[in-house]
Amino acid sequence: MAAWQGAQVEDEVITADLVKGNAYLSELLAADIVVIGAPMYNLSIPTPLKSWIDRIAIAGKTFHYTSIGPEGLLVGKKAFVASSRGGIYAQGSPRAAIEHQESYLLALLAFLGMTDTTVVRAEGLAMGADVKDAAVGQALQDIAAFAA
């Protein structure tokens, strides 16, 4: 944290880590479209995705605080979330209340200012070949519709 505030860093490992984090942030800031691949792990997102979020959700860079609360600075960027899940957790399903994957990502992206977000979902992938094939087929159709 001190390094983010301008403190001198002499440790090579920390310096390399800061360089990596800055590269992730620079890439995001330069992008017009953000695509996130997000499989559901234990009702939420995988650790590497959470680590990326922790690198790019930076006060003063991707959001800032105002007198009425935080405001996202990534306004105008389009986001796509490619979501996959073994079970069925979509709105209206009996398990919707325990889904913390897409809901978290949508809230986080909105917090950062990205409100133009589309989710492409393939769920039920562990519920047999027929369900999996139908889900993947539908997701591919949804993706093809964006290109049209």
N, C-alpha and C positions, 0 to 999 in steps of 0.2 A: 504494500500500500504506500509506503514511503517513496518508493521509486516512482509511482504514478504522480506523486506530488513534487518530483524533481530532486529527490535525495540521490546522492552519488551511489552507484552500485558497482561493487568491485568483484562480486562473485560471478564466475563465468556461467554457471548453471542458471542463476537468476537472470543474468543478462540475456542469455539465449531464450529463456522463457518469455521475457518482456518483448523481445524481437518477434517471437511467434505470435504473441497476443496482439501486438501492433499490426502485424500483417493481416490477421483475421479482421480486425477493426477497419483497416484501410480498405480491404476487399469489400466489406459490407457497405461502407460509406460510398464507395465508387459504383455500387450496383444499382441498377434501376429495378431489377427483378431478383427476388431472393427465393431460392428453392430449397426446402428443407425435407430431407428424408427422415421419417420418424416412426420407427416401429414401436409398438407398445411393449414396454418391459415392466412387469409387475405393476400394472395399472397406470404407469407414467411413462416418462421418456428415458432413453438410455443415458448412462453416465457421460459418454463422450459428447452428446448433444448438450447436456446440462453444463458441461465444462465450457463448450463453445459459447453458450449463452452468458455464462459468468465472465467470459472474456470481452463480450461485445456490449453488455448492458452496463454502461459506464456513465455515471452522472457527469453532465457537461459535454458529453460526446454523442450519446444516442438518446438521452433524455436529460431534462433539467427540472429543477424545482422552482415553482412559482409561488406566489402568495396564496394561491388556491389549491396547490398540490402539484404533483409531477406532471410534466408534459413531454410527450415524445417528440424527438427531433428527426425522425425518419419518415416524415410525411411525404406522400407521393410515390413511395416505393410499392410495387406489387409483390405479394408473397404467395407462393404455392407451398402447401404442405402435402407431401406424399405419405399417407398414413397406412400402416398395416397392423393388423391385430389377429391373434389366434381365435379369440371369441368375438361375440357381438356386444358392442357397448354403445351403439349409436342412440341418439335421442329416441325415446319411446321404448327402448328395450329394458328388460328387468334389471340389467346391470349398468344402466346409464349413470346412475348416481355415483358409481365408484370409478368412473372414467376420469383420469387426471392426466391424460396425454394430450389430446387435441384441445381440450378446454384450457389447459395450462398454456399451450403454445399460442392459441388465439388471444388469450389475455395478455401474454407477454408481448406479442407482436403489436397489439393495440397500445399497450403501455409505451412502446418505443415509437409509436406514431404510424405503424403500418396497419391500417384498417381495411385495405383492399386485399383481403386474403381469401384464397380458395383452397379448400381441402379436397384432395382426391383420396378416397378411402378404399382399401381392400380389407374387409374384416371377415371373421369366420374361417380364417385360413387353416386352423387346426381342427376343423369340424368335419373333415372328410373331403375326399377328392371332388365331389360334385359341388359342394359349397365353395371350396377353394377356387375351382375353375370358374364358377359363376362370378365370384367376387373379383378375381383378377380380370376376367373378361369385361366386367362393368367398369372397372377402373381404367382399363385400356380405352374403352369407348369414351369415357369422360375426358381422358387426356387428348384423344383424337379430336374431340369437339373443340378444344382450345385452339388447335392448329387450324381449324377450318375458318 
